[in-house]
């Protein structure tokens, strides 16, 4: 008689060992998970540094935020380069004469014209005057020249008078520096200057005429006389100086 069917032992033989190994593997995996993912012995998370900080760390901070101190920029200091700067020199004050300067002609003496002496200077001795028919002094020189010959100022000066003298005819008188005065007589009736004019040496003042009645007997000439401080001076000496 056959025995009833009995379940076969699953754990018998090689199957038993397979099941045992699987169980051990499951237990080991569970322990590993507990060890590394749970409890106080959990492995440190490598990304923990990126985690948000605890709120407790900011409890002591001012809720209005920290005050910011504004710093003023520092003045740039240039290092001493050893350059010596000389202080400006104080110039002494100088008095300036602001008196207007008047131009003056050079001190030149020229002959009023070139001609032979027909009547010499004579104040210490009497000489015969053919026109007047008597003996008298002659306080100038008569220089022979054709009528119309130009007459020049002997030196720079100022014309003090232009007149028609009854004896010497048209006469021009010029005052010069140093107390000198020159006289030009027997000129044509209309001279080239007038009283008050300033003239330079060699300037044309008129022309030889025939207006001097007192010397009408002489050939055409210029009567030229010189005074120094009111005294008659030999014109030839004056012209040679």
C-alpha positions in Angstrom: 0.0 0.0 0.0 1.3 3.4 -1.0 2.0 6.1 1.6 0.2 9.4 1.4 2.0 12.2 -0.5 4.2 14.2 2.0 5.5 17.6 1.2 9.1 17.6 0.1 11.5 19.2 2.4 12.4 22.5 0.7 15.3 23.2 3.1 16.9 19.9 2.6 20.1 19.6 0.7 21.5 22.5 -1.3 18.4 24.6 -1.0 18.9 25.0 2.7 22.3 26.6 2.3 21.0 29.0 -0.4 18.3 30.2 1.9 20.8 30.6 4.8 23.1 32.8 2.7 20.3 35.0 1.6 19.2 35.6 5.2 22.6 36.5 6.3 22.9 39.0 3.4 19.6 40.6 4.3 20.7 41.0 8.0 24.0 42.5 7.0 22.4 45.0 4.7 20.0 46.1 7.4 22.8 46.6 9.9 24.7 48.7 7.3 21.8 50.9 6.7 21.2 51.4 10.4 24.9 52.1 11.0 25.4 54.7 8.3 21.9 56.3 7.9 20.4 56.4 11.4 21.2 57.3 15.0 23.8 59.5 16.4 26.6 57.8 14.7 25.5 58.8 11.2 28.2 59.6 8.7 28.9 63.3 8.1 27.2 64.6 5.0 29.8 66.0 2.6 27.4 68.7 1.6 26.8 69.9 5.1 28.8 73.0 4.5 26.3 74.2 1.9 23.3 73.7 4.3 21.6 76.8 5.6 22.9 78.0 9.0 20.9 77.6 12.1 18.6 80.5 12.9 19.8 80.5 16.5 23.1 81.9 15.4 21.5 85.2 14.4 19.5 85.7 17.6 22.0 88.2 19.1 22.2 90.3 15.9 20.6 93.8 15.7 17.3 93.3 13.7 17.9 96.7 12.0 21.2 95.4 10.7 24.7 96.5 11.4 25.6 100.2 11.0 28.0 101.0 8.1 30.9 103.3 8.8 31.6 105.6 5.8 35.4 106.1 5.5 36.7 109.4 4.1 39.3 109.0 1.3 42.8 109.7 2.5 44.7 112.6 1.1 47.4 111.4 -1.2 50.8 112.4 0.2 53.6 112.8 -2.3 56.9 111.8 -0.9 59.6 114.5 -0.6 61.7 114.4 -3.7 64.4 116.6 -2.2 63.5 119.6 -4.5 64.4 123.0 -3.0 61.9 125.8 -4.0 63.5 129.2 -3.8 61.3 131.9 -2.4 60.7 134.9 -4.7 63.3 137.6 -4.3 61.9 140.9 -2.9 63.0 143.6 -5.3 63.7 147.0 -3.8 61.2 149.7 -4.7 62.5 152.1 -7.3 61.2 155.7 -7.6 60.0 156.3 -11.1 60.2 159.8 -12.5 57.0 160.2 -14.5 57.8 163.7 -15.7 57.1 163.9 -19.4 60.3 164.0 -21.4 60.4 166.6 -24.1 62.6 165.7 -27.1 65.5 168.1 -27.5 67.4 168.8 -30.7 71.1 168.0 -30.6 73.4 170.9 -29.6 74.8 171.7 -33.0 76.1 175.0 -34.3 76.1 175.7 -38.1 76.7 178.7 -40.3 73.4 180.4 -41.2 74.9 180.6 -44.7 78.3 180.5 -46.4 79.6 183.8 -47.6 82.5 186.2 -47.4 82.6 188.7 -44.5 81.9 192.1 -45.9 81.7 193.8 -42.6 83.4 192.3 -39.5 82.4 192.3 -35.8 83.7 195.4 -34.0 82.5 196.6 -30.5 85.8 197.7 -29.0 86.7 200.0 -31.9 84.7 202.3 -34.2 84.4 201.5 -37.9 83.2 203.7 -40.7 79.6 203.1 -41.8 79.3 204.0 -45.5 75.5 204.0 -45.4 75.2 206.3 -42.4 78.4 208.2 -43.2 79.7 208.0 -39.6 81.9 206.0 -37.3 80.2 203.4 -35.1 80.4 200.0 -33.6 79.2 196.9 -35.4 77.8 194.1 -33.1 77.7 191.4 -35.7 79.1 190.2 -39.1 77.7 190.8 -42.6 78.0 187.7 -44.7 77.7 188.3 -48.5 74.9 186.3 -50.3 72.6 186.8 -53.2 69.0 188.0 -52.4 66.9 184.9 -51.9 69.7 182.8 -50.4 68.2 180.6 -47.7 69.1 181.4 -44.1 69.3 178.7 -41.5 69.1 178.7 -37.7 72.6 178.5 -36.3 71.5 176.3 -33.4 68.3 174.7 -31.9 66.1 177.1 -30.0 62.9 179.0 -29.8 61.9 182.0 -31.9 61.3 184.9 -29.5 60.5 187.6 -32.1 59.9 188.3 -35.7 59.8 192.1 -36.5 60.3 194.7 -39.1 63.1 196.8 -37.6 63.3 200.5 -38.9 67.0 200.3 -39.4 67.8 196.5 -39.8 64.7 195.5 -41.8 63.0 192.1 -41.3 64.6 190.5 -38.3 64.3 187.1 -36.6 65.6 186.5 -33.0 66.1 183.0 -31.6 66.9 182.1 -28.0 69.2 179.1 -27.3 70.4 177.0 -24.3 73.3 178.4 -22.3 72.1 182.0 -22.5 72.8 182.5 -26.2 70.6 184.6 -28.5 71.1 184.9 -32.3 69.8 187.6 -34.5 69.2 187.4 -38.3 68.6 190.7 -40.1 68.1 192.1 -43.6 65.8 189.2 -44.5 63.0 189.2 -47.0 59.8 190.6 -45.7 58.1 187.2 -45.1 60.3 184.8 -43.1 59.6 181.1 -42.7 59.0 181.2 -39.0 57.0 183.1 -36.4 57.4 184.0 -32.7 57.0 180.9 -30.5 58.2 178.4 -33.0 60.8 175.8 -32.0 63.6 175.3 -34.5 66.5 172.9 -34.9 70.0 173.6 -36.1 70.1 174.1 -39.8 66.3 174.7 -40.2 65.4 177.3 -42.8 64.1 180.4 -41.1 64.0 182.9 -44.1 66.0 184.2 -47.0 68.4 187.1 -47.7 66.6 190.3 -48.6 67.3 194.1 -48.9 65.3 195.5 -46.1 68.1 196.9 -43.8 68.1 200.7 -44.5 71.1 201.2 -42.2 73.3 198.9 -44.4 71.8 199.7 -47.8 75.3 200.8 -49.2 76.7 197.3 -48.8 76.2 194.5 -51.3 73.4 191.9 -50.6 74.2 190.2 -47.3 72.9 188.7 -44.1 73.5 190.6 -40.9 74.2 188.0 -38.2 74.7 188.8 -34.5 75.2 186.7 -31.3 74.7 187.6 -27.6 75.7 185.6 -24.5 73.8 186.6 -21.4 73.1 190.0 -22.9 76.6 190.8 -24.1 77.6 190.9 -27.8 79.9 187.9 -28.8 81.9 187.7 -32.0 79.7 185.4 -34.2 82.8 183.9 -35.8 84.0 182.6 -32.4 80.5 181.3 -31.7 80.4 179.5 -35.1 83.8 177.9 -34.6 82.9 176.4 -31.2 
